[in-house]
Amino acid sequence: MRAAACLALALAAALPAHGAGPEQVVGGIDAVLFVCTPLDAKSVRPGQELLQRAVERHKLDLAAIRKSEPYRAAYNAEVNRLLGLPPRERLAACQSAW
């Protein structure tokens, strides 16, 4: 299953139940948003909404999460994975991320 889809599933349910902490989930979603925004802005809107709902539902402190090492590791790994894809595959990944 694609990493972005896994991240979306993790945020949709209780975060700890999926074994991924909020740092990894938020890092992955932020990475997809970063890479996909210039490619297909319409495809990132569901991701932004998903992140906002998670912040509200789980009372996440995004500022603190984004300063953590697990966040940076997840973010960098997902950005590098997406940027390593050929352009056509990257666009397809963005359009089907959520």
C-alpha positions in Angstrom: 0.0 0.0 0.0 1.3 3.5 -0.8 2.9 5.4 2.1 0.5 8.3 1.7 -2.5 6.0 1.8 -1.1 4.3 4.9 -0.6 7.7 6.5 -4.2 8.7 5.7 -5.5 5.5 7.3 -3.4 6.1 10.4 -4.8 9.5 10.9 -8.3 8.5 10.2 -8.2 6.0 13.1 -6.5 6.3 16.4 -2.9 7.1 15.8 -1.2 4.7 18.3 -3.3 1.8 17.0 -1.4 1.7 13.7 2.1 1.8 15.3 3.0 5.1 13.8 3.4 8.1 16.0 1.8 11.4 15.1 5.3 12.7 14.1 5.7 10.1 11.4 2.1 10.5 10.2 2.3 14.3 10.0 5.8 14.1 8.5 4.5 11.9 5.7 1.4 14.0 5.0 3.5 17.2 5.0 5.9 15.6 2.5 3.2 14.6 0.2 1.6 18.1 0.4 5.1 19.7 -0.3 5.8 17.5 -3.3 2.3 17.5 -4.8 1.2 21.1 -4.4 3.1 22.4 -7.5 2.1 19.3 -9.5 -1.6 19.1 -8.8 -3.0 21.5 -6.3 -6.4 19.9 -6.4 -4.9 16.6 -5.2 -3.6 18.1 -2.0 -6.8 19.5 -0.7 -8.0 16.2 0.8 -4.6 15.8 2.5 -4.9 19.3 4.0 -8.4 18.5 5.3 -7.3 15.2 6.7 -4.4 16.9 8.6 -6.8 19.6 9.9 -9.3 17.0 11.1 -6.5 15.0 12.9 -5.2 18.2 14.6 -8.7 18.9 15.9 -9.6 15.3 16.8 -6.4 14.3 18.4 -5.4 17.8 19.7 -2.1 17.7 17.9 0.5 20.4 18.5 1.9 20.7 15.0 4.6 23.2 15.9 6.1 20.8 18.5 5.6 17.8 16.2 7.4 19.5 13.3 10.4 20.2 15.5 10.9 16.5 16.4 13.4 14.2 14.9 10.9 11.4 14.0 8.9 14.1 12.0 12.0 15.2 10.1 13.0 11.6 9.3 9.5 10.7 8.0 9.3 13.9 6.1 12.7 13.6 4.4 12.1 9.9 3.6 8.8 10.5 1.9 10.0 13.6 0.0 13.0 11.7 -1.3 10.8 8.7 -2.2 8.4 10.9 -4.2 11.0 13.0 -5.8 12.8 9.8 -6.9 9.8 8.7 -8.9 9.7 9.5 -12.7 7.5 12.6 -13.3 4.5 10.6 -14.6 4.6 8.2 -11.6 5.0 11.2 -9.2 1.9 12.9 -10.7 -0.1 9.6 -10.5 1.0 9.2 -6.8 -0.1 12.7 -6.0 -3.5 12.2 -7.7 -4.1 8.9 -5.8 -2.5 9.8 -2.5 -5.7 10.2 -0.5 
